[in-house]
Amino acid sequence: MLSINNRIAEELGVRPQQVAAAVALLDEGSTVPFIARYRKEVTGSLDDTQLRNLEERLRYLRELDDRRASILASIDEQGKLTPELSREINLAETKTRLEDLYLPFKQKRRTKGQIALEAGLGELADALFNDPTLTPESEAERFIDGEKGFADIKAVLEGAKYILMERFAEDANLLASLRSYLKDHAILSARVITGKENEGAKFRDYFEHDEKLKGAPSHRALAIFRGRNEGILSASLKVGDETPGAMHPCEGMIGERFGISARGRAADKWLGEVVRWTWKVKLYTHLETDLFGELREGAENEAINVFARNLHDLLLAAPAGPRATLALDPGLRTGCKVAVVDATGKVLETSTVYPHAPRNDWDGTLAILAKLCAKHAVDLISIGNGTASRETDKLAADLIKKLPGLNLTKVMVSEAGASVYSASELAAKEFPDMDVSLRGAVSIARRLQDPLAELVKIDPKSIGVGQYQHDVSQLKLARSLDAVVEDCVNAVGVDVNTASAALLARISGLNTTLAQNIVAFRDANGAFNSRAELLKVPRLGDKTFEQAAGFLRVMNGSNPLDASAVHPETYPLVQRIAADTGRDIRSLIGDSSFLKRLDPNQFTDDKFGLVTIGDILSELEKPGRDPRPEFKTAEFQEGVETLKDLTLGMMLEGVVTNVTNFGAFVDIGVHQDGLVHISALSEKFIKDPHEAVKAGDVVKVKVMEVDIPRNRIALSMRMGDTPGEKVEGTRGGQSRGGGNAPRSERHSSQDKPAPASGGMASLFANAKQLKK
């Protein structure tokens, strides 16, 4: 069998030496961002995606090897480890195969087969299996023993049957064959449980649902499993002819495996019964459970990947930058919470205003907001997109008209997770004397200035850009999302003199304690003047400095390279480049035309190769460059504030809030996200919605259908589509701050399958057919 490194190399399509180098670095404590950015020479330029996949597979294969060793030791202790079995176990490539091989040796409670063996019925079972010409009833007579619990022929034959059933059911090769057959041919079948039709209306799409197991997409599989967990649906695997009395294909495979067939011999009927019971009693439920587990795991992985991609896009959304911002966290009865922050995010003033019902103090609110804007030279207005957001957007529009000299810009911002942050321990430490509701407004302001810096303060699961996030392994989800946050923060880098402890904690090599130590040191000693000063921070040693330094920026410090992504370990190389070209380092930085003329080959040596030198020259051209896109905003159409304001064919601008496997949800400013099905995202065929859009994109859409009773909007990004014509499937909208759902759930209505009716019903039907 291939070594772990060779297996990973084969799977990733890279050289084993690259994998070995990366594994060694990971084992030494290096992080993925550090390896991807500063150890390209060592790994042959493996990128962060390859390294994350490598890290995940390394974890799995090491766990597999640990389990393999445990199984070998257990079987050996029982004195049953043969050279052939040892070889099979060592060649097993999956945990499933390992467990199949271990099944006959696993310690288990006494079974009917074991009881029969203890009573000496193994001899009868072997005799009938090896010679089907024997008559079962005649052979069974001599094994009757009431004291052992086998008082008649029927009980004896039943005991012999269970011996063979258990033997057949523990055959690893048979299990592998049956599992493979079911994967290719089984039908995933869901049915509503009688009497649950009304209670489970949101699962109506699955009341009578059949599709090939092999092609079931993750969102449908997870919906069925959720329905089953809630007691609404039953789920099963169907394969072959289900007619009573018909030969089941899996029974045929069992018979073929053990040479059992109906040839008119005396024991053939009894052996046929053994085969049927082996399938129905021993194997069907076992394999169904296994395959449902695999389906769930695959669906969970897909859902986690979707969440991770959306989170990545959201975190790397364009920042508005250091501009004074007034935030409005909309509300009706409890009022709108207001916060003004300066260009650095420092809170300048807070307030609560009541422009909407029941107080309707519109003019008074405008006066208060105008005073705040003038007093603090506000440049941006950040509006949370929850309840009353469009009414508050209209308020902001009136404010802009009232203050033409300030050139104010209003932007609708996702407030997902803001309430979670407001009540968090982190927010309490940051704003101990501020009301919880006002903390949310501060977060809304800051996430417009710098989405990444603010969103890292929130548990990624609460940001709400996933599908079925509460139905998947929370450990795997957290691990995946944490990796995304780490990669995004390190891709951008942070200013060590302004970053919060929450942001610093995401830097390569740092943790919460070290991040707090950096902030405490900064507060006590003033701003850092160089990266080297970080070594004075308590508990921040050389290894941590190596991992973190390149991602920490010191702006306007004593060394201009400290403001760039050039790692301190390569400063001597930059100094040599400057000396060899007769230039000062400060004059080199940003001189693109001069740097492009340099030949990287003339600076290579035993320590630094072409890849490293190329990265350094690129960084010197644009030091500390931000990989995030340019900031731009969507303009919601005036007068379009609710579903009732929408008309078919209307063309609107909106913001992509969530991308799933079946399409993208778009906020068009009516408190209900519309769905652009995958088939309506592009003029050309695409397999993955991410090929066309990502979370945060500003897009133009056409209204194709509106279902007001069910709060559903079907949209298209193909402007030539005609409303009323069939759109290839839709799943309904996402609620905007309505009901009792927590903020973290408000962007995940695909978690909540809803019934179809009327024109929408045909769209759902088309979506189903498209997916099959």
C-alpha positions in Angstrom: 0.0 0.0 0.0 1.2 3.5 -0.7 2.5 5.6 2.2 0.4 8.4 3.5 2.5 11.0 1.8 2.3 9.1 -1.5 -1.4 8.7 -1.3 -2.0 12.4 -0.6 0.4 13.3 -3.5 -1.6 11.1 -5.8 -4.9 12.6 -4.7 -3.7 16.2 -5.0 -1.8 15.6 -8.2 1.5 16.8 -6.8 4.9 15.3 -6.1 5.5 13.2 -3.0 8.4 15.5 -2.1 6.0 18.5 -1.9 3.7 16.6 0.4 6.6 15.4 2.6 7.9 18.9 2.9 4.4 20.3 3.8 3.8 17.6 6.3 7.1 18.2 8.0 6.3 21.9 8.3 2.8 21.3 9.7 4.3 18.8 12.2 6.8 21.5 13.3 3.9 23.8 14.1 3.8 26.0 11.0 0.4 27.3 9.9 -1.1 26.9 6.5 -1.0 30.7 5.7 2.7 30.8 6.7 3.6 27.8 4.6 1.6 29.0 1.6 3.1 32.5 1.7 6.6 32.1 2.9 7.7 28.5 2.3 6.9 28.2 -1.4 10.5 27.2 -2.2 10.2 24.3 0.3 6.8 22.9 -0.9 7.1 23.7 -4.6 4.5 26.5 -4.3 1.6 24.5 -2.8 -1.2 27.1 -2.3 -3.5 27.5 0.7 -6.3 25.4 -0.8 -4.0 22.5 -1.6 -2.5 22.8 1.9 -5.9 22.8 3.6 -6.9 19.6 1.6 -3.6 18.1 2.5 -4.1 18.9 6.2 -7.5 17.3 6.2 -6.4 14.2 4.4 -3.4 13.9 6.6 -5.7 13.9 9.7 -8.0 11.3 8.2 -5.2 8.9 7.1 -3.4 9.2 10.4 -6.6 8.4 12.2 -7.1 5.5 9.8 -3.6 4.2 10.6 -4.2 4.5 14.3 -7.4 2.5 14.0 -5.6 -0.1 11.8 -3.0 -0.6 14.5 -5.7 -1.0 17.2 -7.6 -3.5 15.1 -4.5 -5.6 14.3 -3.6 -5.6 18.0 -7.1 -6.7 19.0 -7.3 -9.6 16.6 -3.8 -10.6 17.4 -4.7 -10.8 21.2 -7.5 -13.1 20.2 -5.0 -15.4 18.5 -6.9 -15.1 15.2 -4.6 -12.9 13.1 -3.6 -14.8 10.0 -1.0 -13.5 7.4 -3.8 -13.1 4.8 -6.1 -11.2 7.2 -3.2 -9.0 8.3 -2.5 -8.2 4.6 -6.1 -7.3 3.9 -6.2 -5.0 7.0 -3.0 -3.3 5.9 -4.4 -2.8 2.4 -7.7 -1.3 3.6 -8.0 2.3 2.3 -11.1 3.5 4.1 -12.4 3.3 7.7 -15.5 1.5 6.3 -13.4 -1.3 4.8 -11.4 -1.6 8.1 -14.6 -2.0 10.1 -16.0 -4.6 7.7 -12.8 -6.7 8.1 -12.9 -6.3 11.9 -16.6 -7.2 12.2 -16.2 -10.9 12.8 -13.7 -10.2 15.6 -15.4 -7.4 17.3 -16.5 -8.0 20.9 -20.3 -8.0 21.0 -23.2 -9.2 23.1 -24.2 -12.8 22.8 -26.2 -13.3 19.6 -28.6 -16.1 18.6 -25.9 -17.5 16.4 -23.4 -17.6 19.2 -25.9 -19.3 21.5 -26.5 -21.9 18.7 -22.7 -22.4 18.3 -22.3 -22.9 22.0 -25.0 -25.6 21.8 -23.0 -27.4 19.1 -25.2 -26.5 16.1 -22.2 -25.4 14.1 -21.7 -28.9 12.9 -25.3 -29.0 11.5 -24.9 -25.6 9.9 -21.7 -26.7 8.2 -23.2 -30.0 7.1 -26.2 -28.4 5.4 -24.1 -25.6 3.8 -21.5 -28.0 2.4 -23.9 -30.7 1.3 -27.4 -29.4 0.2 -28.5 -32.9 -0.7 -28.9 -33.6 3.1 -32.5 -33.3 4.4 -32.5 -30.5 7.1 -35.2 -32.0 9.2 -33.6 -35.4 9.4 -30.2 -34.0 10.1 -31.6 -31.7 12.8 -33.2 -34.5 14.9 -29.9 -35.6 16.5 -29.2 -32.0 17.7 -32.4 -31.6 19.7 -31.5 -30.7 23.3 -34.1 -29.1 25.5 -31.6 -28.2 28.3 -29.7 -26.1 25.8 -32.8 -24.3 24.6 -33.3 -26.3 21.3 -36.2 -28.6 22.2 -37.5 -29.4 18.7 -36.5 -29.6 15.0 -37.8 -26.1 14.3 -35.7 -24.5 17.0 -32.6 -26.5 15.9 -32.9 -25.4 12.3 -33.5 -21.8 13.4 -30.3 -21.9 15.4 -28.3 -23.3 12.5 -29.9 -20.6 10.3 -28.6 -17.9 12.6 -25.1 -19.3 12.6 -24.9 -19.1 8.8 -26.7 -15.7 8.7 -24.1 -14.2 11.0 -21.3 -15.8 9.1 -22.6 -14.5 5.8 -23.3 -11.0 7.3 -19.7 -10.7 8.5 -18.1 -11.4 5.2 -16.1 -8.3 4.3 -16.0 -8.9 0.6 -19.7 -9.5 0.4 -20.4 -6.3 2.3 -18.2 -4.4 -0.1 -20.0 -5.8 -3.1 -23.4 -5.1 -1.7 -22.5 -1.6 -0.6 -21.1 -0.8 -4.1 -24.3 -2.2 -5.8 -26.6 -0.2 -3.5 -24.6 3.0 -4.1 -25.2 2.6 -7.9 -28.7 1.3 -7.9 -30.6 2.2 -4.7 -33.4 4.7 -4.7 -33.6 7.2 -1.8 -37.3 7.1 -0.8 -39.0 9.6 1.5 -42.7 9.4 2.6 -44.7 11.5 5.0 -45.7 9.8 8.2 -49.5 9.3 8.4 -51.1 12.1 10.3 -48.1 14.5 10.0 -49.2 16.2 6.8 -50.3 19.5 8.3 -47.6 19.6 11.0 -44.9 19.0 8.4 -46.1 21.2 5.6 -42.7 22.7 5.1 -41.5 19.3 4.0 -44.3 18.8 1.5 -41.8 18.5 -1.4 -40.7 15.2 0.2 -44.1 13.7 1.1 -43.7 11.2 -1.8 -40.2 11.6 -3.0 -38.0 9.1 -4.9 -34.6 9.7 -6.5 -31.4 7.8 -7.1 -29.2 7.7 -4.1 -26.2 8.2 -6.3 -27.5 11.6 -7.6 -29.1 13.0 -4.4 -27.8 16.6 -3.9 -26.7 17.6 -0.5 -29.5 20.1 0.2 -32.2 17.5 -0.6 -30.5 14.8 1.4 -30.2 17.1 4.4 -33.8 18.2 4.1 -35.0 14.6 4.1 -32.8 13.8 7.2 -34.2 16.9 9.0 -37.7 15.8 8.2 -37.0 12.3 9.5 -35.4 13.7 12.7 -38.4 15.9 13.3 -40.7 12.9 13.0 -42.4 14.1 9.8 -40.8 11.8 7.2 -39.7 8.3 6.9 -36.7 7.5 4.7 -35.5 4.2 3.2 -33.5 2.7 0.5 -35.3 0.8 -2.2 -33.6 -1.5 -4.8 -34.8 -4.1 -7.2 -38.3 -5.5 -7.4 -40.1 -4.8 -4.1 -43.0 -7.2 -5.0 -43.5 -9.9 -2.3 -42.0 -13.2 -3.4 -39.8 -11.7 -6.1 -36.1 -12.5 -5.9 -34.2 -9.4 -4.6 -31.0 -8.7 -6.4 -29.0 -8.4 -3.2 -30.3 -11.9 -2.2 -29.0 -13.1 -5.5 -25.6 -11.6 -4.7 -25.5 -13.3 -1.3 -26.4 -16.7 -2.9 -23.8 -16.3 -5.6 -21.1 -15.4 -3.1 -21.7 -18.6 -1.1 -22.7 -20.9 -4.0 -26.3 -21.2 -2.9 -28.9 -21.7 -5.6 -32.3 -23.5 -6.1 -31.5 -26.8 -7.8 -34.1 -29.0 -6.3 -31.9 -30.4 -3.6 -33.3 -31.3 -0.1 -31.6 -28.3 1.7 -31.9 -25.7 -1.1 -35.2 -24.3 0.2 -33.8 -24.0 3.8 -30.5 -22.4 2.4 -32.6 -20.0 0.3 -34.4 -19.0 3.5 -31.0 -18.4 5.2 -30.1 -16.1 2.3 -33.4 -14.1 2.5 -33.1 -13.7 6.2 -29.5 -12.7 5.9 -30.5 -9.8 3.6 -33.7 -8.8 5.4 -32.7 -9.2 9.0 -28.9 -8.8 9.1 -27.7 -6.8 6.1 -30.4 -4.5 4.8 -30.7 -2.3 7.9 -27.0 -2.4 8.5 -26.1 -1.3 5.0 -29.0 1.2 4.9 -27.6 2.8 8.1 -24.1 2.8 6.6 -25.1 4.3 3.3 -27.3 6.9 5.0 -24.3 7.8 7.1 -22.2 8.2 4.0 -24.9 10.2 2.3 -25.2 12.5 5.3 -21.4 12.8 5.6 -21.1 13.7 1.9 -24.0 16.1 2.2 -22.6 17.7 5.3 -19.2 18.1 3.6 -20.9 19.8 0.6 -22.9 22.1 2.9 -19.8 23.0 4.9 -17.9 23.7 1.6 -20.8 26.0 0.5 -20.8 27.8 3.8 -17.0 28.1 3.7 -17.0 29.6 0.2 -19.7 32.1 1.1 -17.9 33.1 4.3 -14.7 33.6 2.4 -16.4 35.9 -0.1 -18.2 37.8 2.7 -15.0 38.3 4.7 -13.1 39.5 1.7 -15.9 41.9 0.6 -14.8 45.4 -0.3 -14.2 47.7 2.7 -15.5 51.2 2.5 -12.3 52.2 4.3 -11.4 54.7 7.1 -14.4 57.1 6.8 -16.5 58.6 9.5 -19.7 56.5 9.6 -23.2 56.9 11.1 -25.0 53.5 11.7 -28.7 53.0 11.8 -29.9 49.7 13.3 -33.5 49.8 12.3 -36.4 49.1 14.6 -40.1 50.0 15.0 -41.5 50.1 18.5 -38.1 50.0 20.2 -36.7 52.7 17.9 -33.7 52.9 15.6 -30.3 52.6 17.4 -27.8 55.1 16.2 -24.0 55.0 16.5 -21.3 57.4 15.0 -17.8 56.1 14.7 -14.7 58.0 13.4 -12.5 56.8 10.6 -10.6 54.4 12.9 -13.9 52.9 14.2 -13.8 54.7 17.5 -17.3 55.3 18.9 -18.0 59.0 19.1 -21.7 59.2 20.0 -24.8 57.0 20.3 -28.5 57.6 20.4 -31.9 56.1 19.9 -34.5 57.7 17.6 -38.1 56.9 16.8 -39.0 57.8 13.2 -41.4 54.9 12.6 -44.7 53.7 14.1 -45.9 54.0 16.7 -44.2 57.4 17.5 -43.6 58.5 13.9 -41.1 61.2 14.9 -39.7 61.6 11.4 -38.8 65.3 11.5 -37.4 65.1 15.0 -35.2 62.1 14.0 -33.9 64.0 10.9 -32.9 66.9 13.1 -31.0 64.7 15.5 -29.2 62.8 12.7 -28.4 66.0 10.8 -26.8 67.4 13.9 -24.7 64.2 14.5 -23.6 64.2 10.8 -22.5 67.8 10.9 -20.8 67.5 14.3 -18.7 64.5 13.4 -18.2 65.2 9.6 -19.9 61.9 8.7 -19.2 60.5 5.3 -21.1 57.2 5.2 -24.5 56.0 6.5 -24.6 52.3 7.3 -28.1 50.8 7.5 -28.8 47.4 9.0 -31.0 45.2 6.8 -33.4 43.9 9.4 -36.9 44.9 10.3 -37.9 48.4 9.1 -34.7 48.6 7.0 -36.4 50.0 3.8 -38.3 52.6 5.9 -35.0 53.5 7.5 -33.3 53.6 4.1 -36.0 56.2 3.1 -35.1 58.1 6.2 -31.4 58.1 5.2 -32.4 59.4 1.7 -34.2 62.3 3.3 -31.2 63.0 5.5 -28.9 63.1 2.4 -31.3 65.6 0.7 -31.3 67.7 3.9 -27.4 67.8 4.0 -26.2 68.2 0.3 -23.0 69.7 1.4 -21.7 66.6 3.2 -21.9 64.3 0.1 -23.2 61.5 2.2 -23.5 57.9 0.9 -26.0 55.4 2.3 -25.3 51.7 2.2 -27.5 48.7 3.3 -25.4 46.3 5.3 -26.1 42.7 6.4 -26.7 42.7 10.2 -26.4 38.9 10.4 -24.7 38.1 13.7 -24.8 41.6 15.1 -27.1 40.6 17.9 -24.8 37.7 18.7 -21.8 40.0 18.9 -23.8 42.6 21.0 -24.4 40.0 23.8 -21.0 38.5 23.6 -18.3 38.6 26.3 -16.0 40.3 23.7 -18.5 43.2 23.2 -19.0 43.5 27.0 -15.3 44.0 27.4 -15.1 46.4 24.5 -18.1 48.4 25.6 -18.8 47.7 29.3 -21.0 50.7 29.8 -22.9 50.6 26.6 -26.4 49.2 26.2 -26.5 45.9 24.3 -28.7 47.2 21.6 -26.4 50.1 20.8 -23.4 47.7 20.5 -25.2 46.2 17.5 -25.3 49.6 15.8 -21.5 50.1 16.4 -20.9 46.7 14.7 -23.1 47.7 11.7 -21.0 50.9 11.3 -17.7 49.1 11.5 -18.6 46.2 9.2 -19.1 48.8 6.5 -15.7 50.3 7.1 -13.9 47.0 7.3 -16.1 43.8 7.1 -13.2 41.5 7.8 -12.0 43.3 11.0 -15.5 43.3 12.4 -16.9 40.0 11.4 -13.9 38.1 13.0 -15.5 39.1 16.3 -18.5 36.9 15.6 -18.7 33.1 15.6 -18.6 32.3 11.9 -21.7 30.0 12.3 -23.7 33.1 13.3 -23.0 35.0 10.1 -25.7 33.0 8.4 -24.3 32.4 4.8 -24.7 28.6 5.0 -27.2 25.9 4.2 -28.4 23.5 6.8 -25.6 24.7 9.1 -27.3 23.3 12.2 -27.7 19.9 10.7 -24.0 19.2 10.0 -21.1 18.1 12.3 -20.5 21.2 14.4 -16.9 20.2 14.9 -16.1 19.9 11.2 -18.0 23.0 10.5 -16.1 25.0 13.1 -12.8 23.6 11.9 -13.6 24.5 8.3 -14.9 28.0 9.0 -12.0 28.8 11.4 -9.6 27.9 8.6 -11.4 30.2 6.2 -11.3 33.1 8.7 -7.5 32.4 9.3 -6.8 32.4 5.6 -8.8 35.6 4.9 -7.2 37.5 7.8 -3.7 36.5 6.8 -4.3 37.2 3.1 -5.2 40.8 4.0 -2.8 41.3 6.9 -3.5 43.6 9.9 -2.1 46.8 11.3 -0.6 45.7 14.6 -1.2 49.2 16.1 -4.9 49.4 15.4 -6.1 45.8 15.2 -8.4 44.4 17.9 -7.4 41.4 19.9 -10.1 39.4 18.1 -8.5 40.2 14.7 -4.9 39.6 16.0 -5.9 36.2 17.4 -6.6 35.1 13.8 -3.0 35.9 12.6 -0.8 32.9 11.9 0.9 31.7 15.0 -1.1 33.8 17.4 -3.9 32.8 19.8 -6.3 34.7 22.1 -3.8 35.0 24.9 -0.9 36.3 22.7 -3.3 38.7 20.9 -4.4 40.1 24.3 -0.8 40.4 25.3 0.0 42.4 22.2 -2.9 44.8 22.8 -1.9 45.1 26.5 1.7 45.9 25.6 0.5 48.4 23.0 -1.7 50.1 25.5 1.1 50.3 28.1 4.0 51.2 25.9 2.4 53.1 22.9 2.4 52.1 19.3 4.9 49.6 17.9 7.7 51.3 15.9 8.9 48.1 14.3 8.1 44.4 13.9 11.2 43.6 16.0 9.5 45.2 19.0 6.9 42.3 19.0 9.6 40.1 20.6 9.2 42.2 23.7 5.6 41.0 24.1 5.3 38.5 26.9 5.2 34.9 25.7 5.8 35.8 22.1 8.9 33.8 21.2 11.0 33.3 18.1 8.8 30.6 16.6 5.7 32.6 17.0 7.4 35.7 15.6 8.5 33.7 12.5 4.9 32.6 11.9 3.2 35.9 12.6 5.6 38.7 11.6 4.9 38.7 7.8 1.2 39.2 8.4 1.5 42.1 10.9 2.0 45.5 9.5 3.7 48.5 11.3 2.7 51.6 9.4 5.0 54.6 9.4 7.5 52.7 11.5 11.3 52.9 11.5 11.6 50.3 8.7 9.5 50.8 5.6 9.5 47.0 5.0 7.5 46.5 8.2 4.5 48.0 6.4 4.7 45.3 3.7 4.2 41.5 3.4 8.0 41.1 3.1 9.0 38.7 5.9 11.7 39.9 8.3 13.8 36.8 7.5 14.2 38.2 3.9 15.1 41.7 4.9 18.9 41.0 4.2 17.9 40.0 0.7 16.1 43.3 0.1 19.1 45.1 1.5 21.3 43.3 -0.9 19.0 44.1 -3.8 19.1 47.8 -2.8 22.9 47.8 -2.4 23.4 46.0 -5.8 21.2 48.5 -7.6 22.6 51.5 -5.8 19.2 52.4 -4.4 17.8 53.2 -1.0 15.1 50.8 0.2 12.5 53.6 0.6 13.1 54.7 -3.0 12.8 51.1 -4.3 9.3 50.7 -2.7 6.6 51.5 -5.2 9.0 52.1 -8.2 7.2 49.6 -10.4 9.0 50.4 -13.7 12.4 50.0 -12.1 11.6 46.8 -10.2 10.1 45.2 -13.4 13.5 45.7 -15.1 15.4 43.8 -12.5 16.4 40.2 -13.3 15.5 38.0 -10.3 18.1 35.4 -11.3 20.9 37.8 -10.3 19.8 37.7 -6.7 19.3 34.0 -6.1 21.5 32.1 -3.7 21.5 28.9 -1.6 18.9 30.4 0.7 16.5 32.3 -1.6 15.2 31.0 -4.9 13.4 32.5 -7.8 9.9 32.1 -6.3 10.8 34.0 -3.2 12.6 36.7 -5.0 9.7 37.1 -7.4 7.3 37.5 -4.5 9.5 40.1 -2.9 9.8 42.2 -6.0 6.0 42.0 -6.5 5.5 43.1 -2.9 7.9 46.0 -3.3 5.9 47.2 -6.3 2.7 47.5 -4.2 3.6 47.1 -0.5 0.8 45.8 1.8 -1.6 45.7 -1.1 -5.1 44.7 -0.2 -6.5 41.7 -2.2 -10.1 42.8 -1.6 -12.1 44.4 -4.5 -12.9 48.1 -4.9 -15.9 49.3 -2.8 -19.2 49.8 -4.5 -22.8 49.7 -3.4 -26.1 48.6 -4.8 -28.9 51.1 -5.3 -32.3 49.8 -4.3 -35.1 51.1 -6.5 -37.1 53.9 -4.8 -40.7 52.9 -4.1 -39.9 49.2 -4.0 -40.0 48.3 -0.4 -42.3 45.2 0.0 -43.3 42.2 -2.1 -46.5 44.1 -3.1 -44.4 46.7 -4.9 -42.8 44.1 -7.2 -44.2 43.7 -10.7 -43.3 41.0 -13.2 -40.4 42.0 -15.6 -39.2 44.7 -13.2 -35.4 45.1 -13.4 -33.7 45.8 -10.1 -30.2 46.0 -8.6 -29.4 43.9 -5.6 -26.7 42.2 -3.5 -26.0 38.5 -3.4 -26.4 37.4 0.2 -26.0 33.7 -0.1 -24.9 31.1 -2.7 -26.1 27.6 -2.5 -25.8 24.5 -4.7 -29.0 25.3 -6.5 -28.7 29.1 -6.9 -28.1 32.4 -5.3 -30.3 34.5 -3.0 -30.4 38.3 -3.8 -31.4 41.1 -1.5 -33.5 43.5 -3.6 -34.6 45.6 -0.7 -38.1 44.1 0.1 -37.2 42.3 3.3 -37.3 39.0 1.4 -34.4 37.7 -0.6 -35.3 36.4 -4.1 -33.8 33.3 -5.6 -32.0 33.2 -8.9 -32.0 29.5 -9.7 -28.7 28.1 -11.1 -30.3 27.8 -14.5 -31.1 31.6 -14.5 -27.7 32.8 -13.3 -26.0 32.8 -16.7 -26.7 32.7 -20.4 -24.3 29.7 -20.6 -24.6 26.4 -18.8 -22.9 26.3 -15.4 -22.6 23.4 -12.9 -21.8 25.5 -9.9 -23.5 28.8 -9.0 -20.1 30.1 -7.7 -19.0 30.2 -11.3 -21.4 33.1 -11.8 -21.6 35.0 -8.5 -20.3 35.2 -5.0 -21.7 36.6 -1.7 -21.5 40.4 -1.7 -21.7 40.8 -5.5 -23.9 43.7 -6.8 -26.0 42.2 -9.5 -28.9 43.2 -11.8 -32.0 40.9 -11.8 -35.4 40.6 -13.4 -38.5 39.7 -11.4 -39.9 36.5 -12.9 -42.6 35.5 -10.4 -43.9 36.7 -7.0 -45.8 34.5 -4.5 -47.0 36.9 -1.8 -48.8 34.3 0.4 -45.6 32.2 0.7 -43.1 35.1 0.6 -41.3 33.9 -2.5 -39.6 35.7 -5.3 -38.2 34.1 -8.4 -35.5 36.2 -10.1 -33.3 35.9 -13.2 -30.0 37.4 -14.1 -30.8 36.7 -17.8 -32.4 39.9 -18.9 -34.0 38.2 -22.0 -36.1 35.8 -19.9 -39.8 36.4 -20.0 -41.8 36.4 -16.8 -44.4 33.7 -16.7 -42.2 31.3 -18.7 -40.8 28.3 -16.9 -37.8 29.1 -14.8 -35.8 25.9 -14.3 -36.7 25.6 -10.6 -36.9 27.8 -7.6 -36.9 27.3 -3.9 -38.4 30.4 -2.5 -37.0 33.4 -0.6 -35.2 34.1 2.6 -36.9 36.2 5.2 -35.5 39.6 6.1 -35.6 40.0 9.9 -39.0 38.5 10.3 -40.6 36.1 12.7 -38.9 34.7 15.7 -35.9 33.3 13.9 -32.6 34.3 15.3 -30.5 36.6 13.1 -28.1 33.7 12.4 -30.9 31.8 10.7 -32.5 34.6 8.8 -30.4 34.0 5.7 -31.0 30.3 5.6 -34.5 29.7 4.6 -33.4 27.0 2.3 -33.1 25.2 5.6 -36.8 25.3 5.7 -38.4 23.6 2.7 -41.8 25.1 2.0 -44.9 23.8 0.2 -45.4 24.5 -3.5 -48.6 25.6 -5.1 -49.9 27.3 -8.2 -47.3 28.7 -10.7 -44.6 28.2 -8.1 -45.5 24.5 -7.8 -44.5 23.9 -11.4 -41.2 25.6 -10.8 -40.5 23.3 -7.9 -41.4 20.4 -10.0 -39.0 21.5 -12.7 -36.3 22.0 -10.2 -36.7 18.5 -9.0 -36.5 17.1 -12.5 -33.5 19.2 -13.3 -31.7 17.8 -10.2 -32.5 14.1 -10.9 
